[in-house]
Amino acid sequence: MRSSPSSPTGARTRSRTPAPSSRTCWHGRTSRPARPALAAVLADGTLIGSVAVWVDSAAHRRGEFGYVFHPRHWGRGYATEAAEMLLDIGFRTLGLHRVTATCHPDNVGSWRVLEKAGMTREARMRDHKLARGTWRDSLLYSAIDPTA
Ligand SMILES: CC(C)(COP(=O)(O)OP(=O)(O)OC[C@H]1O[C@@H](n2cnc3c(N)ncnc32)[C@H](O)[C@@H]1OP(=O)(O)O)[C@@H](O)C(=O)NCCC(=O)NCCS
């Protein structure tokens, strides 16, 4: 994994995570300044997904991240690579103490990614989201940097 030339804060970042590969680049986008996203791009220029990490509470140094990848590129470890990078940006660049992510309980691929990235399942949040008129539970995962 290579660090983004333009991180969500505009600062350069370097990943602490050992690079699993040099397959991907992460390009900053600024269309939603409150939730800056990075485009995941393969070395050949193919756009394969979008990821974001943002601050929920600056006072409490809490943040959250999310990701989506094109189905053609699922199952190759890209989301896990992204989750590790987003945690690194959250802790090292944004200075967060606690970073969370949520996913639907049936989304095994997503909660596997969060667990492979070293996050801890904290809860199943009941009726957390209203999706097309139906209440849906979410799993809550977190990671803490005790030094931040
Ligand atoms: C969830 C998502 C991000 C995963 O991306 P990915 O690049 O395939 O993830 P990775 O390859 O890094 O890892 C996926 C893991 O889940 C596992 N997995 C995927 N589907 C699974 C299933 N139905 N049952 C069991 N394990 C499954 C894979 O085997 C892999 O684990 P492994 O390395 O231990 O074998 C991708 O499917 C996606 O973008 N989905 C649509 C949007 C979405 O759900 N976003 C997250 C919202 S919370």
The ligand as an ORCA input file, in Angstrom:
! r2SCAN-3c Opt
* xyz 0 1
  C     -17.590     -5.259      1.926
  C     -16.521     -4.987      0.867
  C     -15.987     -3.596      1.103
  C     -15.414     -6.034      0.975
  O     -14.410     -5.711      0.026
  P     -13.262     -6.754     -0.391
  O     -12.222     -5.999     -1.135
  O     -13.890     -7.928     -1.035
  O     -12.686     -7.205      1.027
  P     -11.375     -8.100      1.317
  O     -11.046     -8.868      0.091
  O     -10.349     -7.216      1.911
  O     -11.867     -9.083      2.468
  C     -13.164     -9.665      2.416
  C     -13.212    -10.810      3.420
  O     -14.564    -11.190      3.619
  C     -14.703    -12.552      3.257
  N     -16.046    -12.714      2.718
  C     -16.627    -11.987      1.743
  N     -17.895    -12.418      1.558
  C     -18.103    -13.413      2.454
  C     -19.187    -14.250      2.768
  N     -20.361    -14.146      2.118
  N     -19.055    -15.158      3.751
  C     -17.877    -15.275      4.423
  N     -16.794    -14.509      4.186
  C     -16.921    -13.583      3.193
  C     -13.605    -12.825      2.276
  O     -13.330    -14.184      2.171
  C     -12.471    -12.040      2.928
  O     -11.971    -12.668      4.092
  P     -10.644    -13.583      4.069
  O      -9.522    -12.719      3.584
  O     -10.485    -13.999      5.504
  O     -10.937    -14.707      3.138
  C     -17.110     -5.034     -0.551
  O     -17.790     -6.257     -0.662
  C     -18.080     -3.908     -0.860
  O     -17.678     -2.841     -1.305
  N     -19.386     -4.149     -0.657
  C     -20.409     -3.175     -0.981
  C     -20.404     -1.942     -0.100
  C     -20.311     -2.273      1.346
  O     -20.873     -3.247      1.823
  N     -19.569     -1.419      2.042
  C     -19.385     -1.557      3.454
  C     -20.539     -0.953      4.170
  S     -20.356     -1.238      5.888
*
